[in-house]
Amino acid sequence: MALQAGKPSNKSQKDLAIESVQEVSEPQEKEKTQRFNVDIPISLHRDIKIQAVKEGVTLNTLAARLFNEYLSKISNT
């Protein structure tokens, strides 16, 4: 986290650190999306949805993360 000149912030160091990490991890431009429908068992859908809620993310975000992790694993083998 770099120091910047300007008015002092009322934000805590924790909030500033979180913001700096989010700025790095979030892409500047959002990539266009494509709809992908898949039939899965109701129990699997429920379990994935519960996990998304636990992580505080949307089902779309969690599904995209899972696909990316899978693709990175198979490309490294």
Biotite code that builds the C-alpha atoms (Angstrom):
import biotite.structure as struc

atoms = struc.array([
    struc.Atom([0.000, 0.000, 0.000], chain_id="A", res_id=1, res_name="MET", atom_name="CA", element="C"),
    struc.Atom([1.597, 3.265, -1.140], chain_id="A", res_id=2, res_name="ALA", atom_name="CA", element="C"),
    struc.Atom([1.288, 6.535, 0.720], chain_id="A", res_id=3, res_name="LEU", atom_name="CA", element="C"),
    struc.Atom([-0.540, 9.269, -1.108], chain_id="A", res_id=4, res_name="GLN", atom_name="CA", element="C"),
    struc.Atom([-0.675, 12.990, -0.534], chain_id="A", res_id=5, res_name="ALA", atom_name="CA", element="C"),
    struc.Atom([-3.999, 14.611, 0.113], chain_id="A", res_id=6, res_name="GLY", atom_name="CA", element="C"),
    struc.Atom([-6.622, 14.971, 2.773], chain_id="A", res_id=7, res_name="LYS", atom_name="CA", element="C"),
    struc.Atom([-6.441, 12.543, 5.673], chain_id="A", res_id=8, res_name="PRO", atom_name="CA", element="C"),
    struc.Atom([-8.908, 9.683, 5.441], chain_id="A", res_id=9, res_name="SER", atom_name="CA", element="C"),
    struc.Atom([-11.398, 8.699, 8.122], chain_id="A", res_id=10, res_name="ASN", atom_name="CA", element="C"),
    struc.Atom([-11.008, 5.080, 7.041], chain_id="A", res_id=11, res_name="LYS", atom_name="CA", element="C"),
    struc.Atom([-9.199, 2.594, 9.247], chain_id="A", res_id=12, res_name="SER", atom_name="CA", element="C"),
    struc.Atom([-5.984, 0.913, 8.153], chain_id="A", res_id=13, res_name="GLN", atom_name="CA", element="C"),
    struc.Atom([-7.967, -2.308, 7.771], chain_id="A", res_id=14, res_name="LYS", atom_name="CA", element="C"),
    struc.Atom([-10.467, -0.652, 5.397], chain_id="A", res_id=15, res_name="ASP", atom_name="CA", element="C"),
    struc.Atom([-7.649, 0.908, 3.373], chain_id="A", res_id=16, res_name="LEU", atom_name="CA", element="C"),
    struc.Atom([-5.851, -2.443, 3.101], chain_id="A", res_id=17, res_name="ALA", atom_name="CA", element="C"),
    struc.Atom([-9.030, -4.195, 1.959], chain_id="A", res_id=18, res_name="ILE", atom_name="CA", element="C"),
    struc.Atom([-9.650, -1.524, -0.667], chain_id="A", res_id=19, res_name="GLU", atom_name="CA", element="C"),
    struc.Atom([-6.104, -1.781, -2.006], chain_id="A", res_id=20, res_name="SER", atom_name="CA", element="C"),
    struc.Atom([-6.418, -5.557, -2.395], chain_id="A", res_id=21, res_name="VAL", atom_name="CA", element="C"),
    struc.Atom([-9.800, -5.227, -4.095], chain_id="A", res_id=22, res_name="GLN", atom_name="CA", element="C"),
    struc.Atom([-8.397, -2.681, -6.542], chain_id="A", res_id=23, res_name="GLU", atom_name="CA", element="C"),
    struc.Atom([-5.684, -5.120, -7.576], chain_id="A", res_id=24, res_name="VAL", atom_name="CA", element="C"),
    struc.Atom([-7.923, -8.183, -7.755], chain_id="A", res_id=25, res_name="SER", atom_name="CA", element="C"),
    struc.Atom([-10.827, -6.590, -9.626], chain_id="A", res_id=26, res_name="GLU", atom_name="CA", element="C"),
    struc.Atom([-10.356, -6.195, -13.379], chain_id="A", res_id=27, res_name="PRO", atom_name="CA", element="C"),
    struc.Atom([-10.577, -2.671, -14.729], chain_id="A", res_id=28, res_name="GLN", atom_name="CA", element="C"),
    struc.Atom([-12.915, -3.654, -17.550], chain_id="A", res_id=29, res_name="GLU", atom_name="CA", element="C"),
    struc.Atom([-15.513, -6.348, -17.133], chain_id="A", res_id=30, res_name="LYS", atom_name="CA", element="C"),
    struc.Atom([-15.354, -9.046, -19.744], chain_id="A", res_id=31, res_name="GLU", atom_name="CA", element="C"),
    struc.Atom([-18.539, -9.699, -21.691], chain_id="A", res_id=32, res_name="LYS", atom_name="CA", element="C"),
    struc.Atom([-20.465, -12.684, -20.421], chain_id="A", res_id=33, res_name="THR", atom_name="CA", element="C"),
    struc.Atom([-22.166, -15.608, -22.101], chain_id="A", res_id=34, res_name="GLN", atom_name="CA", element="C"),
    struc.Atom([-25.161, -17.453, -20.663], chain_id="A", res_id=35, res_name="ARG", atom_name="CA", element="C"),
    struc.Atom([-24.453, -21.110, -19.841], chain_id="A", res_id=36, res_name="PHE", atom_name="CA", element="C"),
    struc.Atom([-27.315, -23.383, -18.819], chain_id="A", res_id=37, res_name="ASN", atom_name="CA", element="C"),
    struc.Atom([-26.643, -26.757, -17.306], chain_id="A", res_id=38, res_name="VAL", atom_name="CA", element="C"),
    struc.Atom([-28.903, -29.359, -15.716], chain_id="A", res_id=39, res_name="ASP", atom_name="CA", element="C"),
    struc.Atom([-27.559, -30.534, -12.357], chain_id="A", res_id=40, res_name="ILE", atom_name="CA", element="C"),
    struc.Atom([-29.154, -32.463, -9.504], chain_id="A", res_id=41, res_name="PRO", atom_name="CA", element="C"),
    struc.Atom([-31.185, -30.338, -7.103], chain_id="A", res_id=42, res_name="ILE", atom_name="CA", element="C"),
    struc.Atom([-28.997, -31.432, -4.183], chain_id="A", res_id=43, res_name="SER", atom_name="CA", element="C"),
    struc.Atom([-25.831, -30.246, -5.960], chain_id="A", res_id=44, res_name="LEU", atom_name="CA", element="C"),
    struc.Atom([-27.445, -26.903, -6.790], chain_id="A", res_id=45, res_name="HIS", atom_name="CA", element="C"),
    struc.Atom([-28.483, -26.489, -3.156], chain_id="A", res_id=46, res_name="ARG", atom_name="CA", element="C"),
    struc.Atom([-24.985, -27.316, -1.871], chain_id="A", res_id=47, res_name="ASP", atom_name="CA", element="C"),
    struc.Atom([-23.314, -24.899, -4.288], chain_id="A", res_id=48, res_name="ILE", atom_name="CA", element="C"),
    struc.Atom([-25.796, -22.147, -3.419], chain_id="A", res_id=49, res_name="LYS", atom_name="CA", element="C"),
    struc.Atom([-25.177, -22.687, 0.317], chain_id="A", res_id=50, res_name="ILE", atom_name="CA", element="C"),
    struc.Atom([-21.420, -22.437, -0.258], chain_id="A", res_id=51, res_name="GLN", atom_name="CA", element="C"),
    struc.Atom([-21.867, -19.215, -2.247], chain_id="A", res_id=52, res_name="ALA", atom_name="CA", element="C"),
    struc.Atom([-23.864, -17.708, 0.626], chain_id="A", res_id=53, res_name="VAL", atom_name="CA", element="C"),
    struc.Atom([-21.191, -18.785, 3.143], chain_id="A", res_id=54, res_name="LYS", atom_name="CA", element="C"),
    struc.Atom([-18.531, -17.078, 1.033], chain_id="A", res_id=55, res_name="GLU", atom_name="CA", element="C"),
    struc.Atom([-20.683, -13.993, 0.496], chain_id="A", res_id=56, res_name="GLY", atom_name="CA", element="C"),
    struc.Atom([-20.574, -14.254, -3.288], chain_id="A", res_id=57, res_name="VAL", atom_name="CA", element="C"),
    struc.Atom([-23.143, -14.822, -5.996], chain_id="A", res_id=58, res_name="THR", atom_name="CA", element="C"),
    struc.Atom([-23.761, -18.228, -7.480], chain_id="A", res_id=59, res_name="LEU", atom_name="CA", element="C"),
    struc.Atom([-22.380, -16.896, -10.784], chain_id="A", res_id=60, res_name="ASN", atom_name="CA", element="C"),
    struc.Atom([-19.162, -15.754, -9.116], chain_id="A", res_id=61, res_name="THR", atom_name="CA", element="C"),
    struc.Atom([-18.665, -19.071, -7.366], chain_id="A", res_id=62, res_name="LEU", atom_name="CA", element="C"),
    struc.Atom([-19.409, -21.079, -10.521], chain_id="A", res_id=63, res_name="ALA", atom_name="CA", element="C"),
    struc.Atom([-16.961, -19.004, -12.583], chain_id="A", res_id=64, res_name="ALA", atom_name="CA", element="C"),
    struc.Atom([-14.305, -19.455, -9.885], chain_id="A", res_id=65, res_name="ARG", atom_name="CA", element="C"),
    struc.Atom([-14.864, -23.222, -9.876], chain_id="A", res_id=66, res_name="LEU", atom_name="CA", element="C"),
    struc.Atom([-14.581, -23.409, -13.674], chain_id="A", res_id=67, res_name="PHE", atom_name="CA", element="C"),
    struc.Atom([-11.389, -21.326, -13.611], chain_id="A", res_id=68, res_name="ASN", atom_name="CA", element="C"),
    struc.Atom([-9.843, -23.500, -10.897], chain_id="A", res_id=69, res_name="GLU", atom_name="CA", element="C"),
    struc.Atom([-10.700, -26.649, -12.853], chain_id="A", res_id=70, res_name="TYR", atom_name="CA", element="C"),
    struc.Atom([-9.222, -25.277, -16.075], chain_id="A", res_id=71, res_name="LEU", atom_name="CA", element="C"),
    struc.Atom([-6.034, -24.164, -14.336], chain_id="A", res_id=72, res_name="SER", atom_name="CA", element="C"),
    struc.Atom([-5.617, -27.638, -12.793], chain_id="A", res_id=73, res_name="LYS", atom_name="CA", element="C"),
    struc.Atom([-6.029, -29.503, -16.079], chain_id="A", res_id=74, res_name="ILE", atom_name="CA", element="C"),
    struc.Atom([-3.755, -27.090, -17.964], chain_id="A", res_id=75, res_name="SER", atom_name="CA", element="C"),
    struc.Atom([-0.956, -27.743, -15.437], chain_id="A", res_id=76, res_name="ASN", atom_name="CA", element="C"),
    struc.Atom([-0.979, -31.509, -15.954], chain_id="A", res_id=77, res_name="THR", atom_name="CA", element="C"),
])
